[in-house]
Amino acid sequence: MDLKRVSVQRNTILAIGRAGIEVDDKSKTMVSRLLEEMTRAGKSAPSKQAVCRAFNSIKRKRFVRWDWTGKRWQLSLTKQGELELSGYEMLEKLIRIPKKWDGKWRALIFDIREEKKYIRDRVRHTLFTFGFYRLQDSVWVFPYDCEEVLELLRTKYRIRYGAQFLLVERLSNDRCLRQHFHLIP
């Protein structure tokens, strides 16, 4: 799964969580309503196909449910979906993407023992969901200020001594990173 697909899923969950989508016909108007809500929230509108894929993915993960209100279908988040939404909202509050990149990379390097494999996998999943780029299994990079998020992860997963935050001014062969984060003019 690539960054763009994760972004569409994140924006779909945000739209459902913030707007509580109501439709007459589940299949036809739901995608249009989601696109409407994403545009209203200032997000770039993806294609209808991308929204359908994202919706099917979050439905498979049991993040959403349909409820009949007597006249219309109400699309809302499940407890699991609300948990995912709170993570995305936290990300929006903590990571501010400036208009111009400062040219520095932020990296998290961690070494979590095999006995704590579950925690290691959760950290990787969280970093991936937040849009970090994996250089190696335990080396993740992001172009914008995110020290608060990384501190939060270190505290939440109790990996304070097994994880290091780096501010990197120069990284050899960072062209693929610049392309990934759309930083090439």
N, C-alpha and C positions, 0 to 999 in steps of 0.2 A: 504494500500500500504506500502511495506516495504522499507528499506533503499537501498537495492540492486536494486530494480525496479526503484527507483528515480534516482539512479546513472546511470543506463543504459539509462534512458530518457535524463538525463543531457548530457551524452557522445554522444548520438544520435544527440541532438540539436547542440552540439559543433562541431561534424563532419560535419553536413549539413551547419552550418554557416561558418565554416572555409574553407570548400572545395568546396561547391556548386556542389553537386553530379549530374553527367550526365550519363544517361543510355539509351540503345536502347529499352529495355523492362522493363516497370515499376515494375512488380512484381518479376521477377526472379533475375535480376542482382543487383537490388537496395540494398538488404540486404548484398550481397557480397561486394559491394562498401562501404557501411557503416562500415562493419567489417574491411575492408582494411584501411579506414581512421582512425578508432579508434586505430588500431594497429600502424599505422604510427605516431599517436599523442602520443604514449607511454601508452595508456590506456590498461587495461587488456581486452582481447576479450571475450565478453559474448557469449552465444549460439545464433544460428540463430533465434531460437524461441523467446528468450528474446528481440532481436533487433526488430523482427516483432511486438511483443506486444508493445514495447516502441514506435515504429513508428506509429502504429495504435492509440495509446493514444495521441501522439502529433498531429496527423492528426485530431482526434476528437476535440482537443482543438483549431484547426485552426492555428497552429504554422507554418505549411508548405503548399506549393502550388506546383503544377506541371505546367511547361510551356513548350510548344513545340517550339523548336528553328529552325525547318525546317528539321533537320536530327535526332535529339535526344531529349529525355525528360530531362529537367533541373529541378532538385528539389532544391527549395530555401525556405528561411524563409519569412513569412509574417511580417508585422509590429509588430504584437503581438509576433511572434517567435523571432524577433530581440530584442525585449524588454527582453524576457526571456533569450536569449543568453547573453545580456549585464550583466544581474544579475549573471549568471554563471561565466562569465569572471571576474567580480568583485570579486566573491568568490575565484577564483583561485589565484588572485593577493593578496588578503588579508589574506587568511588562508594557511599557509605553514605547511604541515604535515611532521614532522621530522621522521627520521628512527627509533628513539627510543622515546617512550612515557615517559614524565617526571613524570608520576604518579599523576598528579594533574587534577582535573576536573574544567571546567569553566561552570558557571551556570548563567542563566539570569532568574531573578524572576521579574514578573511584575504584576501590579494591575491596570487594565484599566476598568473604569466604564462602565456600561451597555449602557449608551448613546453613547459611542464610540465603540460599538460592531464591526463595520466594521473594525476599526483600529486594534482591538484586534485579529480579525480573520485573517487579513493580516499579522500581526506579527507572529502568529502561523504558517500560511502557509509558510512564508519566512523562519522561523527557520526549519521547516520540510524539505523544499526544500534544505536548506544548509546542511542537515544531522544531525541536533541536535536531541537528544532523549528527549521525553516528559516524565518527571517524574510525573507531574501533569499538569492540563490544563495551569497553568501559571508559571510552573517551567521547564525549558529546560536546558539540559546538553550537553556538548561537551568536548572531551578529549584534544584538541589541542588549542594553543593560538589563540584566536578569538576576542580579546578585541576591535580591530578596527571595525570588523563587527558589534559587539553589540553597539558600540558608534554610528556607522552609522545608525543603526536601531532606536536607541533612538532619534537621531536628525531628521531623515527622517519622523518618525511617531509622532514626538513631544511628546514623553513619557519620557522625561528626568527625571522627578520627580516620575514617576510611575513605573520605572524599575531600578533594581539594578543588578550589575555585581558582581559575587562572584568567588573567586579562592579557591577551596576546596581541601585540602590536603588529607583528609580522609573522606570517605563516607561509612556508614555501608551498608552491603549487596550490594556491587557494582559489584558482579559477573555477573548479567544480563547485566549491562552496558558494562563490559569488553567483554562479549560474543557478544553483539550487535555491538561493534566497532572493533571486532576481535583483542582484546588486550591480550587474553589468549594464552600463548605459546603452 
